[in-house]
Amino acid sequence: MAAPKSERLLNLLIMLLVQRRFVAKERIREILYPGQGTDAFEKMFERDKEELRSLGVPIEVGQMDAFFDDEPGYRIRPDEFALPEVSLEADEAAVLGVAAKVWEHTRLADATSDAVRKLTTAGVPVDESALDLVQPRLLADEPAFDVFWEATLERSQVAFDYRRAANPVATRHLQPWGVVRFSGRWYVVGYDTDRRDERIFRLSRVEGLPHKEGDPGAFEVPSGTDVREIARRLAPTPPAEPAFVLVRQGAGHGLRRKAVAVEEGVPGPDGGTGWDRLELRRGALADEVLSYGPDAFVERPEHLRGEVVARLRATVGASG
């Protein structure tokens, strides 16, 4: 059975990136496409190469042996794949630092480890230093995220159980156009085939795991679709109840930009100073506070504080 497309592309990217020499096509087939017939492999491999190239990955084709005109091989040169040197101002670096905390995706990290383990087991020499260029960073702790993300890439319809605030759980069918983060929450945007209209669903309200239905390429996203604009239009307005959050001085820049008032130099939860109290009117959500770790502390409202505490306890419990 072929691996899921996202995993297969990542494995191919890593295999071609971590080796210093060209890799023969048959070797790629043996390790990454086991069990595939010749025609199926050729079609799948060509599609995967073109998809990586469309993402800006420079796949180089060359001869395995400089003295013999044998089968061509493939590789990705780290020096061509790497970004050029980037110079950032202090505030830009701060924003990038916050983003680096937020964009961590466990599944891709696991897929990277699995790919390296698979190559090592097969006897392939691996240059792990090259992996710094593809360090996966995409945090989406909603269990349903992966299925919707893959279905969006494949254009596959998805069926899932969904609960609304006071309504019973109902099964929904969606052609996903995109997954977007809005007001601190993850949403999937698409065409609801039951309601026959565009809809938005909050991933935290999906019960269990969704599953893909039918074959890939089952639909097309309407031309000019802007999933972020749809989310802005259809997502519920965050409550206007103010929240008060303590942040360590020099930290919490994302929360500070949303603050309507800042009280500086207040006693912190550790009993010392060096903290500021922020008043936030909108978007003071648990996952935003949690992204700052020990540098943020919710004073009130109690329900927000309770949600942060509950998720911290769940994290500790899950890690044993």
Backbone bond lengths (Angstrom), bond angles and torsions (degrees), N, CA, C in turn:
res aa  C-N    CA-C-N  psi(-1)  N-CA   C-N-CA  omega(-1)  CA-C   N-CA-C  phi
1 M - - - 1.472 - - 1.519 109.77 -
2 A 1.311 117.05 135.57 1.460 121.31 -179.97 1.521 110.56 -70.59
3 A 1.338 115.67 144.66 1.460 120.18 177.64 1.519 108.69 -70.02
4 P 1.365 117.85 157.03 1.459 119.99 175.36 1.528 110.59 -54.50
5 K 1.315 116.15 148.99 1.462 121.03 -171.97 1.522 112.49 -56.77
6 S 1.340 117.72 -46.52 1.467 120.20 -177.43 1.523 110.86 -61.82
7 E 1.352 116.99 -40.46 1.460 120.42 178.73 1.522 110.96 -68.04
8 R 1.335 116.39 -39.82 1.460 120.82 -179.38 1.527 111.36 -63.78
9 L 1.327 116.58 -42.85 1.467 120.26 179.10 1.521 110.85 -64.52
10 L 1.334 116.15 -41.64 1.462 119.60 179.62 1.521 110.52 -65.12
11 N 1.345 117.38 -41.76 1.462 120.35 178.12 1.528 111.54 -61.67
12 L 1.343 116.47 -42.07 1.462 120.31 179.55 1.527 110.48 -65.48
13 L 1.315 116.42 -43.42 1.464 120.84 178.11 1.521 110.82 -57.83
14 I 1.326 116.37 -46.96 1.462 120.31 -177.76 1.520 111.02 -67.05
15 M 1.330 116.39 -43.58 1.474 119.37 -178.33 1.520 111.73 -59.82
16 L 1.328 117.50 -41.69 1.467 120.48 -177.91 1.529 112.01 -78.91
17 L 1.326 116.79 -19.27 1.460 120.03 -176.17 1.527 112.78 -89.66
18 V 1.340 117.14 -33.75 1.464 119.51 -171.17 1.524 113.25 -87.73
19 Q 1.328 119.19 -1.26 1.457 121.16 179.84 1.521 110.69 -108.98
20 R 1.325 114.62 146.45 1.463 119.73 -176.40 1.525 112.57 -87.21
21 R 1.347 117.27 -14.27 1.467 120.79 -178.27 1.531 109.47 -116.26
22 F 1.307 114.41 167.20 1.458 119.74 175.93 1.529 109.74 -65.20
23 V 1.334 116.12 145.62 1.461 122.00 179.51 1.524 108.44 -108.18
24 A 1.322 115.83 129.06 1.455 120.54 -179.35 1.527 110.75 -68.08
25 K 1.336 116.14 146.54 1.459 120.72 -179.50 1.530 111.43 -58.80
26 E 1.331 116.46 -40.98 1.466 119.80 -178.69 1.527 110.90 -64.33
27 R 1.322 116.34 -34.32 1.470 120.59 177.33 1.523 110.35 -66.95
28 I 1.323 115.92 -40.47 1.465 120.48 177.45 1.522 110.02 -62.49
29 R 1.329 115.14 -43.19 1.469 119.71 179.69 1.524 111.28 -62.46
30 E 1.312 116.34 -43.30 1.465 121.66 -176.77 1.526 111.70 -61.88
31 I 1.338 117.02 -40.08 1.461 120.59 -173.40 1.527 112.69 -90.82
32 L 1.334 117.36 -42.63 1.454 120.45 -171.74 1.528 114.14 -101.58
33 Y 1.318 117.85 -19.71 1.464 120.40 -177.38 1.544 110.83 -127.15
34 P 1.326 117.42 49.14 1.466 118.81 -176.78 1.527 111.42 -65.18
35 G 1.335 115.18 142.75 1.454 119.41 176.85 1.511 114.95 83.12
36 Q 1.327 118.35 -3.38 1.461 120.84 -179.96 1.523 110.62 -87.21
37 G 1.327 116.81 135.27 1.456 120.90 174.73 1.517 110.48 -66.62
38 T 1.342 115.57 167.40 1.468 119.92 -175.94 1.527 112.19 -58.64
39 D 1.322 117.72 -48.91 1.469 120.68 -178.45 1.516 111.29 -65.27
40 A 1.344 116.31 -44.32 1.465 120.08 -179.15 1.524 110.56 -62.82
41 F 1.345 116.47 -41.60 1.459 120.36 178.70 1.524 111.29 -63.47
42 E 1.336 116.78 -46.46 1.461 119.98 -178.23 1.528 111.22 -58.47
43 K 1.336 116.59 -45.34 1.466 119.88 -179.25 1.522 111.35 -66.28
44 M 1.343 116.27 -43.91 1.461 120.24 -178.30 1.524 111.14 -66.42
45 F 1.333 116.58 -42.27 1.459 121.11 -178.95 1.524 111.00 -65.02
46 E 1.320 116.82 -42.32 1.466 119.94 179.17 1.526 110.87 -63.73
47 R 1.340 116.37 -42.75 1.474 119.37 178.29 1.516 111.21 -62.70
48 D 1.328 116.74 -42.85 1.459 120.28 -178.30 1.522 111.40 -65.40
49 K 1.345 116.69 -41.11 1.470 119.75 177.87 1.529 110.89 -61.76
50 E 1.325 116.02 -45.47 1.465 119.32 -178.69 1.519 111.58 -65.62
51 E 1.337 116.37 -35.56 1.467 118.70 179.27 1.522 110.82 -66.84
52 L 1.329 117.30 -41.99 1.468 119.95 177.25 1.530 110.63 -63.98
53 R 1.318 116.63 -41.33 1.463 119.55 179.20 1.526 111.02 -64.64
54 S 1.337 116.51 -36.34 1.470 119.31 178.46 1.516 111.70 -66.01
55 L 1.335 116.41 -21.67 1.467 121.45 177.68 1.526 111.64 -89.73
56 G 1.334 115.90 3.63 1.459 119.69 177.24 1.517 115.03 93.28
57 V 1.338 117.59 11.91 1.462 121.23 -179.83 1.526 108.67 -84.96
58 P 1.340 118.85 120.25 1.474 121.18 -176.51 1.526 111.67 -84.09
59 I 1.329 117.91 90.90 1.459 121.95 178.23 1.528 108.06 -83.02
60 E 1.329 115.66 121.44 1.472 121.75 -177.71 1.527 109.82 -99.12
61 V 1.322 116.47 138.83 1.458 122.55 177.56 1.529 108.04 -111.45
62 G 1.343 116.90 132.26 1.458 120.40 -178.99 1.508 111.37 -156.72
63 Q 1.335 115.83 173.32 1.462 120.90 -178.88 1.524 110.24 -81.03
64 M 1.337 115.72 140.58 1.453 120.68 178.24 1.534 110.95 -66.62
65 D 1.321 116.89 -34.94 1.466 122.27 -178.59 1.526 107.84 -129.30
66 A 1.302 116.11 124.71 1.469 120.44 -176.77 1.519 112.93 -64.75
67 F 1.362 118.10 -20.46 1.458 121.09 -175.26 1.525 112.99 -100.58
68 F 1.335 117.44 -5.59 1.455 120.47 -178.85 1.524 110.00 -132.15
69 D 1.301 114.75 139.99 1.471 120.54 179.95 1.539 108.49 -87.13
70 D 1.314 115.35 70.24 1.457 119.26 -176.97 1.534 110.20 -99.41
71 E 1.308 116.66 -165.62 1.460 121.73 -177.63 1.537 110.52 -61.45
72 P 1.314 117.58 136.04 1.463 119.10 179.96 1.528 111.54 -69.20
73 G 1.324 114.72 156.94 1.456 120.67 177.07 1.522 109.79 -121.32
74 Y 1.346 115.24 176.09 1.464 120.87 -174.49 1.525 109.54 -133.21
75 R 1.334 114.85 148.58 1.460 120.08 174.89 1.526 109.30 -161.27
76 I 1.337 114.94 167.22 1.466 122.33 173.41 1.519 106.56 -124.82
77 R 1.315 117.07 118.83 1.459 120.42 -179.75 1.525 109.62 -79.85
78 P 1.343 117.00 122.09 1.471 119.55 -178.52 1.516 113.56 -56.57
79 D 1.355 116.95 -34.61 1.463 118.73 -177.98 1.528 111.93 -68.72
80 E 1.350 117.71 -25.30 1.461 120.35 177.36 1.516 111.94 -88.30
81 F 1.335 115.48 -26.63 1.460 119.75 -178.56 1.521 111.84 -81.75
82 A 1.329 116.90 -28.36 1.457 120.80 -176.20 1.519 111.26 -68.00
83 L 1.325 115.66 151.08 1.460 121.06 175.52 1.520 109.65 -73.22
84 P 1.328 117.51 149.96 1.463 119.00 173.87 1.525 109.84 -67.53
85 E 1.324 115.12 165.33 1.454 119.17 -180.00 1.532 109.98 -59.91
86 V 1.319 115.42 133.25 1.464 121.40 -177.44 1.519 109.07 -115.51
87 S 1.320 116.61 130.85 1.453 121.91 177.70 1.527 108.97 -106.87
88 L 1.337 116.36 124.93 1.454 121.28 -177.01 1.519 110.98 -118.45
89 E 1.323 115.06 143.95 1.457 119.76 170.03 1.525 108.38 -72.92
90 A 1.339 116.93 167.58 1.465 121.25 -175.93 1.521 112.19 -60.06
91 D 1.358 117.13 -43.18 1.465 119.28 -178.61 1.529 110.85 -70.06
92 E 1.342 117.13 -33.80 1.457 119.92 177.86 1.532 110.68 -67.38
93 A 1.337 115.93 -39.65 1.462 119.55 177.54 1.519 111.25 -64.04
94 A 1.340 116.52 -36.19 1.465 120.04 178.92 1.523 110.64 -64.54
95 V 1.342 115.71 -43.52 1.468 119.48 178.46 1.523 110.40 -62.52
96 L 1.339 116.85 -42.01 1.458 120.68 179.70 1.519 110.93 -64.26
97 G 1.335 116.95 -35.67 1.454 120.65 177.59 1.512 112.01 -64.23
98 V 1.332 116.44 -41.07 1.465 120.11 176.81 1.523 110.12 -64.10
99 A 1.346 116.45 -43.14 1.461 119.92 -179.89 1.524 111.20 -62.16
100 A 1.333 116.94 -37.67 1.464 119.80 -179.79 1.514 111.41 -63.59
101 K 1.351 117.36 -31.39 1.460 119.99 176.80 1.515 111.07 -70.55
102 V 1.313 115.80 -35.42 1.460 120.17 -173.82 1.518 112.36 -79.40
103 W 1.343 117.33 -41.39 1.468 119.57 -171.64 1.511 111.35 -89.39
104 E 1.322 115.98 78.49 1.457 122.98 176.03 1.516 107.01 -128.61
105 H 1.304 117.76 121.88 1.465 120.84 -176.69 1.520 108.67 -123.08
106 T 1.331 116.87 109.31 1.453 122.36 -173.20 1.520 112.19 -58.16
107 R 1.320 117.82 -41.41 1.455 119.42 -175.02 1.514 111.53 -62.34
108 L 1.337 117.76 -41.30 1.462 118.80 179.03 1.522 111.08 -67.62
109 A 1.332 116.79 -35.86 1.464 119.51 176.13 1.522 110.07 -62.31
110 D 1.324 117.52 -42.47 1.460 121.22 177.33 1.523 110.82 -63.37
111 A 1.339 115.78 -41.39 1.465 119.60 -179.51 1.524 110.50 -63.18
112 T 1.337 117.23 -37.47 1.458 120.76 177.60 1.521 110.57 -62.59
113 S 1.341 116.54 -47.05 1.461 120.71 179.14 1.526 110.81 -61.48
114 D 1.330 116.65 -42.38 1.465 120.40 179.40 1.524 111.04 -62.44
115 A 1.330 116.48 -40.84 1.464 120.03 -179.01 1.523 110.71 -64.20
116 V 1.331 117.06 -44.98 1.466 120.45 179.73 1.527 110.13 -64.16
117 R 1.342 116.44 -41.66 1.471 120.33 179.06 1.526 110.54 -62.29
118 K 1.323 116.47 -40.86 1.462 121.40 -179.17 1.531 110.50 -64.44
119 L 1.319 117.17 -42.93 1.462 120.65 179.89 1.514 111.32 -67.55
120 T 1.334 116.79 -41.71 1.462 120.58 -179.56 1.523 111.09 -63.73
121 T 1.329 116.05 -43.57 1.465 120.87 178.62 1.522 111.51 -60.44
122 A 1.332 116.15 -35.50 1.462 120.71 -179.34 1.522 112.52 -79.13
123 G 1.331 117.10 1.61 1.449 120.12 177.87 1.512 114.39 83.42
124 V 1.319 116.60 16.66 1.466 120.08 -179.49 1.527 108.98 -85.27
125 P 1.342 119.35 126.46 1.473 120.77 176.77 1.529 110.15 -66.21
126 V 1.313 116.58 127.40 1.465 121.45 -173.79 1.516 110.34 -117.27
127 D 1.327 116.51 128.42 1.460 123.25 173.12 1.521 107.85 -97.48
128 E 1.332 117.08 91.91 1.463 120.40 -173.07 1.523 112.64 -68.82
129 S 1.330 118.26 -17.96 1.464 119.33 178.44 1.520 111.25 -64.28
130 A 1.351 116.99 -25.20 1.466 120.27 179.23 1.515 111.86 -69.09
131 L 1.340 117.30 -19.28 1.456 119.89 -178.00 1.523 112.67 -69.07
132 D 1.337 117.44 -15.41 1.464 118.82 176.67 1.518 111.29 -58.98
133 L 1.351 117.02 -24.08 1.456 120.54 -177.96 1.519 112.46 -77.79
134 V 1.344 117.97 -20.12 1.460 120.35 -177.01 1.525 110.48 -124.23
135 Q 1.317 115.99 32.57 1.450 118.81 179.31 1.523 108.92 -61.05
136 P 1.336 118.54 117.29 1.455 120.34 -174.75 1.521 111.78 -72.90
137 R 1.319 117.11 128.82 1.454 121.72 -178.97 1.516 108.93 -139.14
138 L 1.327 114.33 95.94 1.458 118.43 177.39 1.510 108.61 -157.55
139 L 1.313 117.41 98.49 1.457 120.61 -179.26 1.511 110.20 -83.39
140 A 1.296 114.76 121.58 1.451 121.29 170.79 1.511 105.60 -148.86
141 D 1.325 117.08 93.63 1.453 120.27 -173.45 1.522 112.23 -83.86
142 E 1.337 118.32 4.96 1.462 120.65 174.74 1.530 108.68 -76.84
143 P 1.347 118.28 125.88 1.467 119.82 -178.77 1.533 113.99 -57.06
144 A 1.341 116.37 -29.51 1.465 120.00 -176.47 1.526 113.00 -78.99
145 F 1.322 118.19 -9.66 1.463 121.28 -172.14 1.525 112.12 -56.93
146 D 1.333 116.74 -48.54 1.467 120.15 -172.89 1.519 112.37 -60.12
147 V 1.331 117.06 -43.82 1.460 119.96 -177.45 1.526 110.29 -64.50
148 F 1.333 117.31 -45.74 1.461 119.90 -179.72 1.526 111.29 -65.86
149 W 1.327 116.85 -37.57 1.462 120.45 -179.93 1.527 110.62 -64.31
150 E 1.336 115.98 -46.78 1.459 119.17 179.40 1.530 111.51 -65.85
151 A 1.334 116.27 -39.75 1.463 119.75 179.92 1.523 111.08 -64.69
152 T 1.326 116.85 -33.81 1.463 120.71 176.87 1.525 110.36 -64.65
153 L 1.334 116.69 -43.07 1.460 120.38 179.50 1.529 111.65 -67.72
154 E 1.341 115.64 -37.81 1.462 119.82 -175.86 1.520 113.35 -86.70
155 R 1.354 117.25 -13.57 1.463 122.11 -172.65 1.539 110.24 61.57
156 S 1.344 114.48 48.87 1.463 121.33 177.34 1.522 109.86 -107.25
157 Q 1.327 116.84 142.72 1.466 120.91 176.67 1.524 109.23 -74.53
158 V 1.348 115.35 149.53 1.458 121.32 -177.22 1.520 109.69 -126.33
159 A 1.327 115.71 138.43 1.471 122.16 172.69 1.522 107.62 -112.42
160 F 1.332 117.35 138.84 1.466 120.78 -177.33 1.520 109.89 -158.01
161 D 1.323 115.19 156.05 1.460 121.98 175.46 1.522 108.56 -93.10
162 Y 1.333 115.53 132.62 1.460 120.40 -172.34 1.524 110.11 -133.28
163 R 1.309 115.75 137.40 1.461 120.01 178.56 1.527 109.75 -116.41
164 R 1.296 115.04 138.46 1.456 121.32 172.09 1.517 108.13 -106.06
165 A 1.320 117.17 170.97 1.458 121.72 -170.54 1.529 113.32 -48.13
166 A 1.324 118.42 -58.67 1.457 120.97 -174.50 1.520 112.72 -113.75
167 N 1.299 118.40 7.02 1.461 122.24 -176.69 1.530 111.21 -102.74
168 P 1.314 118.38 153.77 1.463 120.49 176.83 1.518 111.25 -68.48
169 V 1.316 115.64 161.76 1.459 121.00 178.89 1.527 109.23 -65.91
170 A 1.347 116.30 135.90 1.459 121.36 -179.98 1.525 109.11 -133.40
171 T 1.321 116.34 147.83 1.460 121.22 177.71 1.526 109.48 -83.52
172 R 1.336 115.59 130.22 1.457 121.02 -179.04 1.522 108.99 -120.02
173 H 1.329 115.19 155.41 1.462 121.86 178.81 1.521 108.21 -127.12
174 L 1.328 116.27 126.36 1.460 120.51 -171.05 1.518 111.14 -136.61
175 Q 1.332 114.50 141.22 1.461 121.60 166.55 1.533 106.26 -98.49
176 P 1.332 117.95 99.17 1.470 120.25 -171.99 1.520 113.20 -72.66
177 W 1.331 114.72 128.36 1.465 120.76 177.42 1.519 112.26 -94.48
178 G 1.325 116.54 -25.28 1.454 119.56 -178.90 1.503 111.42 178.44
179 V 1.350 114.83 159.46 1.465 122.36 174.92 1.517 106.96 -114.28
180 V 1.325 116.56 131.20 1.458 120.16 -172.04 1.520 110.20 -140.29
181 R 1.304 115.50 147.96 1.465 121.46 175.15 1.520 108.56 -101.24
182 F 1.329 115.53 125.08 1.462 120.25 -177.11 1.523 108.82 -141.75
183 S 1.335 116.78 130.42 1.464 123.07 -179.06 1.531 111.46 52.17
184 G 1.339 115.55 39.01 1.456 119.59 175.14 1.508 115.02 80.08
185 R 1.343 118.78 6.53 1.460 121.53 179.98 1.522 109.93 -126.87
186 W 1.336 115.45 154.54 1.454 121.11 176.54 1.519 110.07 -92.91
187 Y 1.334 116.11 134.96 1.460 122.85 178.01 1.532 109.16 -131.10
188 V 1.340 115.13 151.37 1.460 120.17 168.64 1.527 107.14 -111.04
189 V 1.311 115.41 133.69 1.462 122.39 -177.93 1.524 108.46 -113.11
190 G 1.326 117.75 137.94 1.452 119.31 178.22 1.510 113.24 -178.53
191 Y 1.323 115.03 -164.51 1.459 122.02 -178.49 1.517 109.03 -102.99
192 D 1.347 115.64 117.01 1.456 122.27 178.67 1.529 107.95 -80.82
193 T 1.337 116.55 112.18 1.467 119.64 -176.14 1.525 112.25 -73.38
194 D 1.321 118.17 -18.47 1.467 120.77 176.63 1.531 110.63 -79.40
195 R 1.341 116.74 -44.16 1.469 121.38 -179.83 1.522 111.99 -87.77
196 R 1.336 116.10 -13.17 1.463 121.98 -179.69 1.532 112.33 56.40
197 D 1.314 113.20 48.38 1.464 119.20 179.54 1.524 108.14 -160.90
198 E 1.340 115.68 162.90 1.459 119.04 176.28 1.534 109.76 -69.29
199 R 1.315 116.09 141.94 1.451 121.95 -177.82 1.525 109.53 -142.54
200 I 1.332 115.66 163.01 1.453 122.82 176.62 1.525 107.86 -130.38
201 F 1.334 116.64 136.84 1.459 121.15 -177.90 1.532 109.29 -129.96
202 R 1.308 114.91 133.67 1.464 120.92 178.76 1.530 109.03 -81.23
203 L 1.329 117.40 125.51 1.455 120.81 -172.72 1.526 112.84 -64.52
204 S 1.318 117.66 -30.23 1.466 119.39 -179.41 1.524 112.07 -68.31
205 R 1.337 118.04 -13.04 1.456 121.23 179.14 1.529 113.04 -100.15
206 V 1.315 116.14 5.85 1.463 119.78 175.23 1.524 108.39 -79.96
207 E 1.320 116.75 126.50 1.463 122.26 -179.63 1.526 109.42 -90.70
208 G 1.328 116.52 127.84 1.455 119.56 -178.68 1.512 111.26 67.35
209 L 1.323 115.49 -163.50 1.464 120.41 -179.75 1.518 111.07 -100.45
210 P 1.321 118.35 131.87 1.469 120.42 174.37 1.520 109.93 -69.49
211 H 1.326 116.76 164.51 1.457 119.78 176.65 1.522 109.97 -138.90
212 K 1.330 114.49 145.65 1.454 120.34 -178.78 1.525 110.16 -79.03
213 E 1.335 115.32 144.00 1.457 121.84 179.80 1.527 109.56 -119.69
214 G 1.321 115.89 141.45 1.459 119.42 175.78 1.514 112.96 74.29
215 D 1.321 115.04 -167.01 1.464 122.28 -175.37 1.522 111.24 -95.35
216 P 1.339 117.29 155.50 1.474 120.34 173.27 1.530 110.68 -60.65
217 G 1.325 115.94 156.62 1.458 120.97 -179.86 1.500 113.29 73.97
218 A 1.343 116.98 25.11 1.463 120.94 -175.72 1.528 113.09 -77.62
219 F 1.333 117.53 -13.53 1.461 119.35 -178.11 1.526 109.17 -153.92
220 E 1.321 115.58 168.01 1.458 122.20 175.08 1.519 109.50 -120.84
221 V 1.302 116.48 141.77 1.465 120.75 175.66 1.523 108.58 -75.17
222 P 1.330 118.38 129.57 1.472 120.05 -179.66 1.522 112.12 -54.47
223 S 1.302 116.11 139.72 1.459 121.24 -179.88 1.528 110.95 -59.09
224 G 1.336 115.46 135.88 1.457 120.62 178.18 1.506 114.63 82.66
225 T 1.338 118.47 7.71 1.465 121.08 -179.25 1.521 110.76 -66.48
226 D 1.317 116.53 130.77 1.464 123.54 176.83 1.529 106.89 -119.21
227 V 1.345 116.58 98.36 1.463 119.56 -174.08 1.524 112.13 -64.68
228 R 1.331 117.18 -30.98 1.469 118.82 179.07 1.526 110.79 -69.03
229 E 1.309 116.77 -38.08 1.464 119.90 177.75 1.525 110.32 -67.38
230 I 1.320 117.55 -38.21 1.464 120.41 177.22 1.522 109.88 -64.34
231 A 1.330 116.95 -42.19 1.464 120.13 178.01 1.517 111.08 -62.26
232 R 1.322 116.58 -40.48 1.465 120.30 179.35 1.529 110.64 -64.76
233 R 1.324 116.09 -33.93 1.462 120.51 -177.61 1.526 112.76 -80.56
234 L 1.334 116.72 -36.57 1.456 119.90 -172.45 1.527 114.89 -101.61
235 A 1.318 117.70 -21.89 1.463 119.32 -177.49 1.518 110.36 -68.13
236 P 1.341 117.12 145.27 1.468 119.86 178.66 1.516 111.64 -65.01
237 T 1.318 116.49 145.87 1.459 121.74 179.11 1.518 110.06 -70.91
238 P 1.335 118.49 129.56 1.461 120.04 178.98 1.523 110.89 -59.15
239 P 1.323 118.16 149.68 1.461 120.76 179.73 1.521 111.66 -62.02
240 A 1.337 114.48 147.47 1.464 120.18 -176.85 1.524 112.38 -85.74
241 E 1.340 117.81 1.10 1.465 120.16 -179.05 1.524 109.98 -61.98
242 P 1.334 118.25 129.01 1.461 119.67 -178.66 1.517 111.65 -70.55
243 A 1.306 115.26 150.20 1.461 121.39 175.68 1.520 108.03 -124.69
244 F 1.318 115.81 146.86 1.464 121.64 179.88 1.528 107.74 -120.44
245 V 1.331 114.31 119.38 1.459 120.96 -174.69 1.525 108.83 -126.92
246 L 1.328 115.92 131.68 1.455 121.18 173.78 1.525 108.79 -88.71
247 V 1.318 116.29 131.34 1.468 120.25 176.26 1.521 108.85 -128.44
248 R 1.304 114.38 142.96 1.459 119.36 179.00 1.530 109.71 -66.09
249 Q 1.299 116.95 140.35 1.464 120.35 -179.86 1.524 109.95 -59.67
250 G 1.337 114.72 133.79 1.459 120.82 -177.15 1.505 113.63 88.86
251 A 1.335 117.41 2.28 1.467 121.01 -179.29 1.522 109.15 -130.31
252 G 1.334 115.95 177.02 1.469 121.21 175.73 1.507 114.63 67.45
253 H 1.340 117.30 38.75 1.469 119.67 -174.64 1.533 112.29 -64.35
254 G 1.320 117.41 -36.39 1.465 119.52 178.58 1.512 111.92 -63.43
255 L 1.325 117.31 -41.86 1.462 121.37 177.25 1.528 110.58 -68.74
256 R 1.305 117.09 -36.92 1.471 120.46 -179.02 1.527 111.29 -62.58
257 R 1.339 116.84 -35.77 1.462 118.96 -179.69 1.529 111.54 -66.97
258 K 1.335 116.95 -25.32 1.467 120.48 -179.73 1.528 112.73 -89.51
259 A 1.324 116.62 -11.97 1.467 120.14 -172.54 1.524 111.34 -68.91
260 V 1.337 115.57 139.12 1.467 120.44 174.33 1.513 110.69 -93.29
261 A 1.329 117.27 -15.07 1.462 121.66 177.78 1.523 108.56 -155.36
262 V 1.339 116.02 144.58 1.459 122.07 179.80 1.523 108.71 -131.84
263 E 1.327 116.40 125.78 1.464 122.10 174.66 1.525 107.29 -108.52
264 E 1.328 116.56 114.21 1.453 120.66 -171.69 1.527 112.03 -90.13
265 G 1.337 114.90 153.31 1.459 121.37 172.49 1.519 115.07 66.94
266 V 1.309 117.51 39.33 1.466 120.14 -179.91 1.531 109.14 -94.55
267 P 1.349 117.14 157.33 1.469 119.54 176.01 1.531 110.12 -61.86
268 G 1.317 115.91 137.63 1.452 120.14 -179.07 1.516 112.88 -96.33
269 P 1.317 118.22 178.82 1.463 121.79 -179.59 1.524 112.88 -65.22
270 D 1.354 116.56 -18.60 1.460 119.92 177.57 1.522 112.15 -89.22
271 G 1.334 116.19 5.35 1.462 120.12 177.72 1.512 114.56 87.33
272 G 1.325 117.52 -5.21 1.461 120.07 -179.34 1.509 111.68 -107.33
273 T 1.324 115.74 -178.86 1.461 120.00 176.69 1.525 108.09 -95.22
274 G 1.324 116.27 -163.52 1.463 119.15 -176.17 1.510 112.10 87.08
275 W 1.364 116.61 20.44 1.456 122.35 177.98 1.521 109.76 -124.98
276 D 1.320 116.06 154.76 1.461 122.25 174.59 1.529 108.51 -123.54
277 R 1.326 115.44 147.48 1.471 120.24 177.80 1.527 108.16 -102.36
278 L 1.333 116.83 122.62 1.461 122.11 179.33 1.519 109.94 -104.05
279 E 1.313 115.69 137.56 1.461 120.91 171.59 1.520 107.45 -105.71
280 L 1.326 114.78 121.78 1.464 120.46 -177.79 1.512 109.23 -119.17
281 R 1.310 115.99 133.07 1.461 120.68 -179.18 1.519 112.43 -93.44
282 R 1.336 116.46 -30.22 1.462 119.25 -177.28 1.515 109.36 -141.64
283 G 1.326 115.34 149.95 1.455 120.81 171.10 1.511 115.87 73.64
284 A 1.331 118.56 16.13 1.456 120.41 176.46 1.524 107.98 -82.31
285 L 1.330 117.34 82.86 1.451 122.10 -172.75 1.517 110.69 -105.29
286 A 1.341 113.91 158.19 1.450 119.82 -174.49 1.520 112.05 -59.63
287 D 1.343 118.09 -44.70 1.461 118.85 -175.86 1.520 112.37 -67.37
288 E 1.327 117.40 -28.51 1.461 119.62 175.55 1.524 110.37 -67.02
289 V 1.332 115.99 -44.99 1.456 120.07 179.37 1.529 109.78 -64.42
290 L 1.318 116.95 -43.76 1.462 121.01 -177.82 1.521 111.93 -62.67
291 S 1.329 117.46 -29.91 1.470 119.81 -177.66 1.524 112.07 -64.41
292 Y 1.345 117.85 -18.25 1.463 120.97 179.73 1.525 112.54 -95.66
293 G 1.329 116.85 2.25 1.457 120.95 175.10 1.514 112.43 56.34
294 P 1.354 117.27 -131.79 1.474 120.89 -176.66 1.521 113.93 -73.86
295 D 1.340 118.01 0.79 1.468 120.54 -178.57 1.524 112.94 -91.38
296 A 1.334 118.06 1.65 1.470 120.93 179.37 1.523 109.54 -138.03
297 F 1.331 115.23 144.26 1.469 121.37 -176.08 1.529 108.39 -146.47
298 V 1.343 116.37 124.40 1.462 120.89 -179.51 1.527 110.08 -83.68
299 E 1.318 115.79 125.02 1.463 120.39 173.49 1.529 111.02 -87.69
300 R 1.294 116.26 -50.26 1.459 122.01 178.86 1.531 108.16 -162.78
301 P 1.337 118.94 158.15 1.465 128.32 11.26 1.525 112.27 -76.68
302 E 1.306 114.83 163.69 1.448 120.94 -174.25 1.529 112.47 -63.98
303 H 1.369 117.07 -36.04 1.468 118.41 -177.54 1.525 111.07 -66.54
304 L 1.354 117.38 -35.62 1.455 120.23 178.01 1.518 109.84 -69.78
305 R 1.307 116.65 -43.37 1.469 120.81 177.49 1.527 109.84 -60.07
306 G 1.342 116.21 -43.57 1.461 120.40 -179.31 1.522 112.14 -62.86
307 E 1.338 116.45 -37.91 1.464 120.00 179.70 1.522 111.05 -66.89
308 V 1.334 116.52 -41.01 1.462 120.31 178.26 1.524 110.13 -62.98
309 V 1.325 116.86 -46.50 1.463 121.08 -179.31 1.525 110.58 -62.01
310 A 1.339 116.80 -43.11 1.464 120.74 -178.53 1.523 110.98 -62.36
311 R 1.324 117.37 -41.04 1.457 120.08 -178.72 1.515 111.57 -71.83
312 L 1.325 117.41 -33.64 1.458 119.70 174.93 1.527 110.63 -65.02
313 R 1.333 116.20 -42.84 1.461 119.87 178.31 1.532 111.46 -63.48
314 A 1.329 115.77 -39.75 1.466 119.75 178.88 1.522 110.62 -64.54
315 T 1.341 116.52 -38.13 1.460 119.99 178.98 1.515 111.04 -65.54
316 V 1.339 115.94 -44.36 1.459 120.10 178.50 1.521 110.74 -62.21
317 G 1.337 116.25 -41.76 1.458 120.34 179.68 1.516 112.26 -64.81
318 A 1.341 116.06 -39.93 1.469 119.94 -178.92 1.521 111.48 -68.18
319 S 1.339 116.88 -29.63 1.453 119.69 -179.00 1.518 111.85 -87.07
320 G 1.351 116.31 -1.96 1.457 119.95 176.45 1.511 112.36 79.95
